[in-house]
Amino acid sequence: MPRVFASWSGGKDCCLALHRAVAGGLAVSYLANTVSDDGQRSRSHGISAAVIRKQAEALGIPIVQQRTEGDNYEAQFIRMLKTFRQEGIDGGVFGDIDFEPHRDWIERVCAEADITPHLPLWGEDQKKLMEEFIDAGFIAVVIAAKAELFGEEVLGQKIDRDFIKQLDELSKTRDITPCGEAGEYHTLVIDGPLFKKRLEITQSRKVEREGIRFLDILSLELKSITRSTV
């Protein structure tokens, strides 16, 4: 069975990509998450690195959190990939959908480390991907959103069909995509078919930094899951 890592932000797109990769027979050895040079926050969504570690624990998949600096980001990312390659991992799973410059970047850095990139969501209809994510049984909440597009009430909102309808309405007057591919909003997956335990956010606060509203998660707990066998 081919061994891969999954590029990981904690959100719905990378989670759906991981779900498809597992269903397709790939063995996911690690989640790969880049963090700030002080190790405190995830580079992708600005969420606490500790929250991402707790999420990985809930999934039961080891996580590697690579510290990165702005000017050296690419070199440090490639270094992480080369370490994976030395362990016999020959593929990486990415949740990108349609931003061509980032796909070009992925292909370049993976080539540097002799890693095969897998982009299982690439080019697909974003609304259908949202529906697939929901129908699979995953639960995610909004943890960041552009202040120019959303009020603070969106923070903590569940990703469901009502949320999709809300985005449809917003898209009539604002430049917004269903999956938020341009950074309109970000999510945290807290439960679903891949999870061994679910995440319960027990304390949080709403803050705004540089035009982005954040649900700053102060504490969370892992809870046991009872799955229906019917």
N, C-alpha and C positions, 0 to 999 in steps of 0.2 A: 504494500500500500504506500503510495507516494507521501512523503512527509513535507509539511508546509508550516509556515507561520501565518498568522492573520494580522494585518495592519489594523490597529485598534484605537478608536477614539472613545468608545463606550456608547456610541449612538446607533440609531436604527439601521443605517445603510451598511456599516461594517458588520453589524449583527446579522442582517439578512444575507450578506455575502458569506459569512461564516456558516450560516445555516445551510445554504446551498452547497458550500464546499464539503461539509460533513455528509450531506445527503448524497453527494456525488462520489463519495468514497475516498476523500482526502483525509489524511491523518494530521490533525492540527496539533503541533507540538508546543507552540507558544503563541501568546498574544504579544504583539510588538507595539509599544506605546512610547512616543517621544514626549519628554517633559522638559521644563525649564532648567536652566543651568544650576539652579539651587535645588532642583528635584521636587519642588513643591506643587507645581501645577502642570497639567497636560498641555502640550503645545497647541493641540487642535482646537479645543473648546474652552480652555482656561479653567477647567474643572480641577478640583483637588486631586493630586496624584494618589492620595490615600483612598479616595472614593473609587478610582479606577482599579486599584489593587483589591478592594473589597468586592467589586463586581467580578473580577477574575476569580476570586475565591468562590463566589456564588456559582460561577460557571464550571469550576473545577479544572481550569486550564492554567498552567503556569504563565506568568507575565514577565516580560522584560521591559523595563522602563529606561530608555536611553536618554541620558542628559544631553542637551544640545544647546549650542549658542548660535545666535543669528548668522554670523558670517561663516561659521563652520558646520552649519546644520547638515548640509549634504554629505560632507566627509564623515561626520559622526554617524549619520544614518547608514552609509555604505559600510562603515566599520561594524555596525551591528549586523548587517546582512552577511558580511564575510564570516562573522563568528557563527551565525546560523549554518552557513554552508560548511564550515569545518566540522559541524556536528552531524552532517549528513542530510540537512534540510535543503531541498533543491527547488522549492516553490514558495511563493508568497501570495496571499489572498488579499485583494483590495476592494473596497466598497464604492469606488468611483463610478459615476454614471455617465457624465457627458462633458466634463471639462477637459478638453483636448490637451491644453498645456500641461496639466498635471499627469495625464496618462503618458505623455512624452517623457516627463520627469521620472515616473515610475519605471518605464522601460529602460531608461538610461542607467539609473542607479542599480536596478536589478542585473543588468548586463555586466556592470562593474564587478558584481559579486557572483556571477555565474548562477543566478537565481531566475527561475521561470515565473513571470508574473501571471496571476489569474485574476481577471476582472469579471466575475459572473453576472454583474448587473449592468455592464456597459451597454449603452445605447437603447435601453429599454424605457418604456413609457413610465414616467415617474408616478403618476396617479395609480397605475396598476401595481407598481412595486409597493406603494403605501398599503394598498388593499391586501396584497399578498402577505406583507408583514403582519398586519392586523389579523387576517384570517388564520395565519399559522399559530396564533395564540400568544404572540409577544406583546408585552406591555412596556411602553416607554412614556416618559414625561418630558415636557419642554424645560430645558435648563438654561437656555440662553436665547436671546432674540434681539434683533436690531430695534432700537428705541424709535426710529423713524417709521417703522412698520407696525409695531405691536405695543400695546399697553402692558403694564406690569402684570395684569391679570392673566396673561398667557403663561406666565411662569408656573410650572407645576401641573399644567394642563396635560391630560392624557391624550395620547395619539390614538384617535379612533375616527369613525366615519363622520362624526360631528366636526372634528377638527379639519378633516378634508374639505367639508362643506364650507367651513370658515375660511380656509385658504382660497377656495374657489371664488368666494365673494370678494376677498381682499385683492385677488388677482385682476378684478375688473377695473380697479382704480390705481393699483400699485404694482410695481415690478417684483413679482414673487413667484417662485416655482414650488410645485407640490412637495418635493423632498428637501427644499432649502439648499440646493446645490451651490448657490452663490453666497452662502453664509447667512441667509435671512433668519434662520433659527437653528438651534441644535438640541439634541435630545440625549437622554440617558435611559438605556434599557434596564428595567428592574425585574423582569420576569419573562418566562417563555419556555418553549420546549427544550432548549439547550441547557437551561439552568438547573442546578442541583438544589439550590436554595433561592429564595426571592429576596430582593432588597426592600427594606422599609425605611423611608426617610423619616427620621424622628425629630430632627431639628434643622431649620433652614432660615435664611433671611434673603430678602430681595434687595439687590444692590445694582448700581449702574456705574460702568467704567467705560470711558471712551466711546460713548454712544451705543453701548451694548448693555442690555438688561440681563442680569444673571440671577439664577436661583443658587445662592451660595449654600451648599450643603454642609452643615456643621456636625451632624452626626447621623449615622444610619446603622441598622441592624440586619443581620441575616436571619431569615425565618424559614422554618421547614415548609416543604411543599407537599401537598397531597394531590396527586394527579388522578383524574378520572380514568378508569380502565375501560369504560363503555365506548 
